[in-house]
Amino acid sequence: MDNRTSIEQYLILFAPWVLASLLKDNAVLSYFIAWAGSFFIFYLTLTGKIKALPEDRNIAGQLMRPIFLVQFIFAGYMCCTTLFYFFDVLGYVDFRKMDGFYFADPEKLRLTAQCQRYYCLAHASFVTGILVFMRYPVVQKYSYNPAALTRLIFAIALITLSLSYLLLYIGGLSQFSHQLNTLSFIAGTLALAFAVPQRKTWSIIACLVIYGFNFYQALISGFKEPIILSILILGIFLYPAYKKTVATTFIPLLFMLFILLPTYNRVFRQHAWSDNVSADEASQLALESALNEEEVDTDNWSFFAYRLSEIDMFTKYVQSTPTHVNYYGFELVKQSLSSIIPRIFWPSKPITEQIVMERVYNAGVASRRSNVSAKPAFVVDAYLSAGTAGIFICLFIYGAVCQLIATKAEELFGGYVLGTALVFTGLFQVFWRGQSFEFLFNTVCWSYVTMYIIFWILRFTQILKPQ
């Protein structure tokens, strides 16, 4: 693979942001250039126009690498889901103009276009960070027995699931419980994807039990993302062996989930969170409502416009900073570094959620009297730190760190399957959504530690052997 890429080629990724900025006086045109610019970036990067894609595996066999899955989820969610909100600002509902005499608020329109330009810049910076450090094939220092791979992944799923529940009861170590629970889900899904083509009945049944358990946990979580990701990841793992089946089954299924989940989540939360109904019963009631055509929310537009993307909150931050609230500079980074210290070593450690919410209150995004959690996304914290320069620098580092960790995982765990598909995907899903600085720093740091602990265990048990 040719790793030589000129600076001029990377600069092409920033062309949509530059053009949208030059036309900022026309908010509508500027927004659409920035929004379409992300699709332009997807095209350039996923076709290898800027830098050649890894050639050690075919495309279907490397979809979990950062340039594919992380970019698709992180940048796709951040940049592409804002279209509904923008049309809502213009006075549209379900893409139909509701009032011919409606005039969009010019300030709200300007802020929306400005935030979309920031998203476009963030996308370009993030993917540049990935591409600069994307060097394949990775020199693998260790190897494993391929014949025992399915059994190994299944064993990892069982062990990590058990440990995740055990750590829940040990004070100060609950964050490791979440990491291992996520790793167990990925391991169980990957084991199922391997077992199906092998047509080993008992292996398939055992893997289905674990997958079914994790999917049920997603259903009673009260959140949409775990449910969607459960289906998406299984489809990606099965895709190399069943391309046509996955394309014709999982894509419609994901589309259906986007239609039904707003109703399911609304009903589930109403019963489980407000009416004190058990999670099992609330889930059953929610499922019945979602499958009942008469009860499905007809006003899904509000969900797509205001909850699918986070641009509405972003506009409020941009409106307040730096006009009313100064840029934070390195303050958020310092807070994030202190958040890494485990509570078991610092019992009086400030609650991270409360620290993060301070900037939410300062920006006027939420009232101190309200009982909501409106934590800023990573790109928002980058903006709050240093404006446009903060977005460029922080998102470049974000992409670089993401790629470097994925490369290290393949180096330690004998290649793509254990390294990227299992360990990186299982421990570093935080890169998919881009949480606020404090939560991101903490999760990445301790996930990295967990990765090395798993590596040392596999080395000690001679599962991983030096090349």
Secondary structure, DSSP 8 states (H G I E B T S, - for coil): ------HHHHHHTTHHHHHHHHTTTSHHHHHHHHHHHHHHHHHHHHTTSSS----SS-GGGGTTSIIIIIIIIIIIIIIITTHHHHHHHTTEETTEES-TT----HHHHHHHHHHHHHHHHHHHHHHHHHHHT---S---SEE--GGGHHHHHHHHHHHHHHHHHHHTTSTT-HHHHHHHHHHHHHHHHHHHHHHHHHT-HHHHHHHHHHHHHHHHHHHTSS-HHHHHHHHHHHHHHHTTT-HHHHHHHHHHHHHHHHHHHHHHHHHHHIIIIIS---HHHHHHHHHHHHH-TTTS-S-THHHHHHTS--HHHHHHHHHHTTTTS---TTHHHHHHHHHTS-TTT-TT---HHHHHHHHHHHTTSS-TTS-------HHHHHHHHHHHHHHHHHHHHHHHHHHHHHHHHHHHTTSHIIIIIIIIHHH-THHHHT--HHHHHHHHHHHHHHHHHHHHHHHHTTSSEE-
